[in-house]
Amino acid sequence: MRRPWFVRSLACLALFLSCVASEAAVRLPAVIGDGMVLQRGCPVPIWGWAAKGEEVTVTLADKTLTAKADDDGRWKVVFPKLEVGQPLEMTVRGSSGSLMTLKNILVGEVWVCSGQSNMEMGVGLCNNAKEEVANAKYPDIRLFMVPKVKAELPAKDVHATWKECSPKTIAADGWCGFSAAAYFFGRELHKELKVPVGLIDTSWGGTPAEYWTSRNALLANPTLKPLAEGEGMYVNSYLYNGMIAPLVPYAIRGAIWYQGETNVGGAYLYRTLFPAMIADWRAAWGQGDFPFLFAQIAPFPYAPNNPCPELWEAQLMTLKSVPNTGMAVTTDIGDVKDIHPKNKQEVGRRLALWALARSYNRPIVCSGPIYRSMAIEGNTIRLNFDHVGGGLAASDGKPLAEFTIAGADQKFVPATATIDGDTIVVRAEGVAKPVAVRFAWRDIAQPNLANKDGLPASPFRTDSWKGVTQHK
């Protein structure tokens, strides 16, 4: 039976008033919610929205702060440093009468985890998946999984909630589970530091770094300015807008990143793009040069005109030139038949080594050998390295592999490499006057140079020649 007009009108009025009340009520972004982890030891911003001019009072850990919503309805308070303790509650009260109470809040270490498919790849797809999922019972590890969203302008919020780590929350069918690399990184930190850990998974397979960089950052760099406009399903900066901007300024310790496969064809541009993206994120958060740790992509037979070694080199250059970065080498845990290697446990552990050594001051070796310099000695070249750790070694006990050497003719040939203390001496018959050495300089390289701490050396070259093909 059709309702009388005045009943329908009252219903519409009630709906209108409900919407108005909803818009006027104090709101919080999704990343600030029940079960969240707040970063210890640094200022903690809490923000949200309310009616213009409304006064908002926030109480947390026996401290009460007040702010007034600006002309855009946004308000923010910043709590002083928090320390690990019992779970907290937070109340948010508006002068109009609205009240929210957030519960089960922990204080610990918070990391943003981003990249493309090797970061997105869930625990259910990695090695020993069934056992790993069953054992994922860590209520003090909290997971926040950002949905895939692209946006033309920086978004204000995302649709997600914090969840306690459990077999149910860590796993899902296919690619829908929580990031394996992020989880194993966080698990390692949790075990070593004995504090709560919050992990924010914001990743999307097949995406290049320019999607994750703001439009302003692209426009500000002459080399990157052409990237500021794009076409197709994604447009450059759209994922920064939809999946990074809404998280700012949530207090974090740092970020981990696993990406680069989609940028293999533009490795020389990546030398500029990747550092610019890191600087962009750091500027957005306003926390200074927070730790930015990344996984070097694994060996894989890319197209002949898209050499993987040049992308490795771009990542290595970022490690050397950008402060407070760390790089987990994966040449020994890849799978040349699968662009998505399944040993994400070791990826997470190696990223965690950098965090433990550099962010938490643990006296541990965090990296395998990184090429530093060379010296020509007659018909040999002597190589010097950083991160030697307990000493140089062949990881499999066999002669060192994947070294090539060239003279001024730029023709690289297989070379013999010998460990001599903390250096390596390289030579080859027929190359009387060597000028350059390359190590693991091919897409499907299987090198064995490491340090005695079991961490592999990064691929490198001592030259900067262009147009020289990979050694087969």
C-alpha positions in Angstrom: 0.0 0.0 0.0 1.3 3.4 -1.0 2.1 5.6 2.0 0.4 9.1 2.2 2.4 12.0 0.9 3.0 13.5 4.3 4.4 10.2 5.7 6.7 10.0 2.7 7.7 13.7 3.3 8.5 13.0 7.0 10.6 10.0 5.9 12.6 12.1 3.5 13.1 14.8 6.1 14.4 12.2 8.6 16.8 10.8 6.0 18.0 14.4 5.2 18.5 15.2 8.9 20.3 11.9 9.3 22.7 12.8 6.5 23.3 16.3 7.9 24.0 14.8 11.3 26.4 12.3 9.8 28.3 15.1 7.9 28.4 17.2 11.1 29.5 14.4 13.4 33.2 14.0 14.3 34.9 11.5 12.0 38.2 9.7 12.0 40.1 8.2 9.0 40.0 4.4 8.8 43.7 4.1 9.7 42.8 5.5 13.2 40.6 2.9 14.6 40.1 0.0 17.1 43.1 -2.3 17.3 45.6 0.1 15.7 49.3 0.3 16.6 50.6 3.8 17.3 54.3 4.5 16.7 56.3 4.7 19.9 58.9 7.3 20.6 57.8 10.0 18.3 54.9 12.6 18.1 51.6 10.9 17.2 49.1 12.9 15.0 45.4 12.2 15.4 43.2 13.8 12.9 39.8 13.7 11.4 36.8 15.9 10.2 33.9 17.7 11.9 31.7 20.7 11.2 33.5 23.9 10.5 34.5 25.5 13.8 33.6 22.5 16.0 35.8 21.9 18.9 37.1 18.3 19.2 38.7 16.9 22.3 40.8 13.7 22.2 41.9 11.8 25.3 44.7 9.2 25.1 47.1 7.8 27.7 45.9 10.2 30.4 46.5 13.2 28.1 43.8 15.4 26.7 44.2 17.6 23.6 41.7 19.9 21.9 41.5 21.2 18.3 39.0 23.2 16.3 37.9 22.1 12.8 39.1 24.5 10.1 37.2 25.9 7.2 37.5 22.6 5.4 36.3 20.7 8.5 39.6 19.1 9.2 41.1 19.0 12.7 44.3 17.6 14.1 46.0 17.1 17.5 49.5 15.7 18.1 50.3 13.7 21.2 53.8 13.6 22.6 55.9 10.5 22.5 54.2 7.3 23.6 55.9 4.2 25.0 55.0 0.5 24.9 52.6 -0.5 27.7 49.1 -2.0 28.3 46.4 -1.6 25.6 45.0 1.8 25.5 41.6 3.4 24.8 41.1 6.7 23.1 38.0 8.9 23.2 37.1 11.6 20.6 34.4 14.0 21.6 32.9 16.8 19.6 31.4 20.0 21.1 28.2 19.1 19.2 27.8 16.0 21.4 29.3 13.2 19.3 31.5 10.7 21.0 33.7 7.9 19.8 35.7 5.4 21.9 38.5 3.4 20.3 39.7 0.3 22.1 42.5 -2.3 22.1 45.1 0.3 20.9 48.8 -0.8 21.1 52.0 1.2 21.0 54.9 -0.2 19.1 56.5 -0.1 15.7 54.6 0.8 12.5 55.8 0.2 9.0 54.2 1.0 5.6 54.7 -1.9 3.1 54.2 -1.2 -0.5 55.2 -2.1 -4.1 53.9 -4.4 -6.9 53.1 -8.1 -7.0 56.0 -9.4 -5.1 54.9 -7.3 -2.2 51.2 -8.0 -2.8 51.8 -11.8 -2.9 50.1 -13.3 0.1 51.3 -15.7 2.7 49.1 -18.4 1.2 51.2 -18.4 -2.0 54.7 -18.6 -0.4 56.8 -21.6 0.6 55.3 -23.8 3.4 52.1 -21.8 3.0 49.8 -24.2 5.0 52.2 -24.3 8.0 52.9 -20.6 7.9 49.2 -19.7 7.9 48.4 -22.1 10.7 51.2 -20.6 12.9 50.3 -17.0 12.2 49.0 -16.4 15.8 50.4 -13.1 16.8 47.8 -10.9 18.5 50.3 -8.1 19.0 51.0 -7.9 15.3 48.3 -5.8 13.7 47.4 -5.7 10.0 45.9 -2.9 8.0 45.3 -3.8 4.3 44.6 -0.9 2.0 42.2 -1.8 -0.8 43.2 -1.2 -4.4 42.0 2.3 -5.3 43.1 4.8 -7.9 42.2 8.4 -7.6 42.6 11.6 -9.7 43.3 13.7 -6.6 44.7 12.8 -3.2 42.0 10.9 -1.3 41.1 11.6 2.3 40.4 8.1 3.4 40.4 4.4 2.6 38.0 1.6 3.5 39.9 -0.8 5.8 40.2 -1.8 9.4 43.0 -2.9 11.7 43.0 -6.7 12.5 44.9 -8.9 14.9 47.2 -11.3 13.1 45.7 -14.7 13.0 45.4 -17.6 10.6 42.1 -16.2 9.5 43.3 -12.6 9.0 46.6 -13.4 7.4 45.4 -15.7 4.6 42.9 -15.7 1.8 42.5 -17.4 -1.5 44.8 -16.4 -4.4 46.3 -12.9 -4.2 43.8 -11.5 -1.6 45.8 -12.4 1.5 48.0 -10.1 3.5 51.5 -9.5 2.0 53.9 -12.3 2.8 57.0 -10.2 2.6 55.4 -7.6 4.9 54.3 -10.3 7.4 57.6 -12.1 7.6 59.4 -8.7 8.0 57.0 -7.8 10.8 57.2 -11.2 12.5 61.0 -10.9 12.6 60.8 -7.5 14.2 58.2 -8.6 16.7 60.3 -11.6 17.8 63.5 -9.6 18.1 62.1 -6.4 19.6 59.4 -7.9 21.8 57.0 -5.1 21.0 53.8 -4.7 19.1 54.1 -4.2 15.3 51.7 -2.6 13.0 51.9 -3.4 9.3 50.1 -1.3 6.6 49.9 -3.3 3.3 49.4 -0.9 0.4 50.4 -2.8 -2.7 49.2 -3.5 -6.3 50.7 -6.0 -8.8 52.1 -4.8 -12.1 52.4 -1.2 -11.1 55.5 1.0 -11.9 57.0 3.4 -9.4 55.5 6.5 -11.1 52.0 5.3 -10.1 53.2 5.6 -6.5 54.7 9.1 -6.8 52.7 12.3 -6.4 52.0 14.5 -9.4 53.7 17.4 -7.7 56.9 15.4 -7.3 56.9 14.4 -11.0 56.2 17.9 -12.1 59.0 19.3 -10.0 61.7 17.2 -11.6 62.6 18.1 -15.3 63.5 14.4 -16.0 60.3 13.1 -14.6 57.9 15.9 -15.8 56.8 13.9 -18.9 55.5 11.2 -16.5 53.1 13.7 -14.9 50.5 12.8 -17.7 49.5 9.3 -18.5 46.8 7.3 -20.3 45.0 4.0 -19.8 43.5 2.2 -16.8 46.0 3.9 -14.5 47.4 7.3 -14.7 50.7 8.2 -13.0 50.2 9.3 -9.4 46.8 7.7 -9.2 47.9 5.1 -6.6 49.8 7.6 -4.6 46.5 9.5 -4.5 44.3 6.6 -3.6 46.6 4.4 -1.5 49.4 6.5 0.1 48.0 10.0 0.6 45.1 8.8 2.9 47.7 7.3 5.3 49.5 10.6 5.8 50.3 11.8 8.5 49.9 8.6 10.5 53.1 8.2 12.5 55.4 5.4 11.2 58.9 4.1 11.8 59.5 3.6 8.1 58.6 1.8 4.9 59.6 -1.3 3.0 59.2 -1.6 -0.7 59.3 -4.5 -3.2 58.9 -3.2 -6.8 60.9 -2.7 -10.0 59.9 -5.5 -12.3 57.5 -3.2 -14.3 60.3 -0.6 -14.6 62.9 -2.9 -16.0 62.4 -1.4 -19.4 63.2 2.1 -18.1 66.1 1.4 -15.7 68.0 4.6 -16.5 64.9 6.7 -15.7 64.5 4.7 -12.5 67.8 6.1 -11.3 65.9 9.4 -11.0 62.4 8.2 -10.4 63.0 5.9 -7.4 65.0 8.4 -5.3 62.4 11.0 -6.2 59.6 8.7 -5.0 61.4 8.1 -1.7 61.9 11.9 -1.2 58.2 12.4 -2.1 57.0 10.1 0.6 59.3 11.5 3.2 58.2 15.0 2.5 54.6 14.0 2.7 55.0 12.4 6.1 57.2 15.2 7.4 59.1 12.8 9.7 62.5 13.5 8.2 64.5 10.8 6.4 62.6 7.8 7.8 64.0 4.4 7.0 63.2 3.2 3.5 64.1 -0.4 2.9 63.7 -2.2 -0.4 64.1 -5.7 -2.0 66.3 -5.9 -5.1 64.3 -7.7 -7.7 65.2 -11.4 -8.4 66.8 -12.8 -11.6 64.3 -13.5 -14.3 64.5 -13.7 -18.2 63.1 -10.4 -19.2 62.9 -9.3 -22.8 66.4 -8.8 -24.5 65.9 -5.1 -24.7 64.9 -4.8 -21.1 68.0 -6.0 -19.2 67.4 -6.7 -15.5 71.0 -5.8 -14.5 70.4 -2.2 -15.3 67.5 -2.1 -12.9 69.6 -3.8 -10.2 72.1 -1.1 -10.8 69.5 1.6 -10.4 68.5 0.1 -7.1 72.1 -0.2 -6.0 72.7 3.5 -6.9 69.7 4.4 -4.8 71.1 2.5 -1.8 74.4 4.4 -2.2 73.0 7.9 -2.8 69.9 8.2 -0.7 70.4 8.4 3.1 68.8 5.9 5.5 68.0 3.3 2.8 68.6 -0.5 2.9 68.5 -3.1 0.2 67.8 -6.9 0.5 69.6 -8.8 -2.3 67.6 -11.7 -3.7 69.8 -13.2 -6.4 70.1 -16.5 -4.4 66.5 -16.9 -3.5 64.8 -16.2 -6.8 63.4 -18.6 -9.4 64.3 -17.8 -13.1 61.1 -19.7 -14.1 58.8 -17.7 -11.9 58.8 -13.9 -11.6 57.2 -14.4 -8.2 59.7 -16.4 -6.1 58.0 -18.1 -3.2 60.7 -17.7 -0.5 59.2 -14.5 0.9 60.4 -15.6 4.4 64.0 -14.8 3.6 63.0 -11.5 1.8 61.2 -10.4 5.0 64.1 -11.5 7.2 66.7 -9.7 5.1 64.7 -6.5 5.1 64.3 -6.9 8.9 68.1 -7.2 9.3 68.5 -3.7 7.8 65.8 -2.4 10.2 67.3 -4.1 13.2 70.8 -2.9 12.4 70.1 0.7 11.4 66.8 1.6 13.1 67.1 -0.4 16.3 70.9 -0.4 16.7 71.3 -4.1 16.9 75.0 -5.1 16.4 74.3 -7.4 13.4 75.4 -7.8 9.8 72.6 -6.5 7.6 73.9 -6.8 4.1 76.0 -8.9 1.8 79.0 -7.5 0.0 78.4 -4.2 -1.9 81.0 -3.2 -4.5 83.0 -0.1 -3.4 86.0 0.4 -5.7 88.6 -1.2 -8.0 92.3 -1.0 -8.7 94.1 -2.3 -11.8 97.1 -4.4 -11.0 98.9 -5.5 -14.2 96.7 -8.1 -15.8 94.3 -8.3 -12.9 91.7 -6.1 -11.2 91.3 -6.0 -7.5 87.8 -5.3 -6.1 87.0 -3.7 -2.7 83.7 -4.1 -0.9 81.6 -2.7 1.9 79.6 -5.0 4.1 82.2 -7.8 4.1 80.9 -8.9 7.5 82.8 -11.9 8.8 84.6 -12.2 5.5 84.0 -13.0 1.8 83.0 -16.5 0.8 81.5 -18.6 -1.9 78.0 -19.5 -0.6 78.2 -23.0 -2.1 81.9 -23.7 -1.5 82.7 -23.7 -5.3 84.8 -21.3 -7.3 83.3 -17.8 -7.6 80.9 -17.6 -10.5 79.4 -14.9 -12.7 82.5 -12.7 -13.0 83.5 -11.2 -16.4 86.3 -8.9 -17.4 87.0 -6.6 -20.4 89.8 -4.5 -21.8 89.4 -1.2 -23.7 87.6 -3.1 -26.5 84.6 -3.5 -24.1 84.4 -7.2 -24.9 83.6 -9.0 -21.7 84.8 -12.6 -21.3 84.4 -15.1 -18.4 86.9 -14.5 -15.7 88.5 -16.2 -12.7 87.8 -14.5 -9.4 89.8 -15.3 -6.3 89.1 -14.2 -2.7 92.2 -12.4 -1.2 91.4 -11.3 2.3 88.5 -8.8 2.1 89.1 -8.2 -1.7 88.6 -10.2 -4.9 91.2 -10.5 -7.6 89.8 -11.0 -11.1 91.7 -12.1 -14.3 91.2 -13.8 -17.6 93.5 -15.3 -20.2 93.7 -13.1 -23.3 92.9 -9.9 -21.4 96.4 -8.5 -20.7 95.2 -5.0 -19.9 91.8 -5.2 -18.1 89.8 -2.0 -17.5 86.4 -3.2 -16.2 84.7 -6.1 -14.3 81.1 -7.1 -14.2 79.5 -9.4 -11.6 76.2 -11.3 -12.2 75.5 -9.0 -15.2 72.7 -11.0 -16.8 69.0 -11.6 -16.2 69.3 -15.2 -15.1 72.5 -14.9 -13.1 73.2 -17.5 -10.5 76.1 -15.9 -8.5 77.6 -17.4 -5.4 79.6 -14.5 -3.9 78.5 -13.8 -0.3 79.9 -13.0 3.1 80.4 -15.6 5.8 77.1 -14.3 7.4 75.2 -15.9 4.5 74.2 -12.7 2.8 74.7 -12.5 -1.0 76.6 -9.8 -2.9 74.7 -7.4 -5.1 75.3 -7.5 -8.9 77.4 -4.7 -10.1 79.7 -3.4 -12.8 82.8 -1.1 -12.6 82.1 0.5 -16.0 79.4 2.8 -17.3 79.4 1.8 -20.9 76.1 1.7 -22.8 75.2 -0.6 -25.6 77.2 -3.5 -24.3 75.1 -6.7 -24.3 74.8 -9.1 -21.4 77.2 -12.0 -21.1 75.4 -15.2 -22.1 
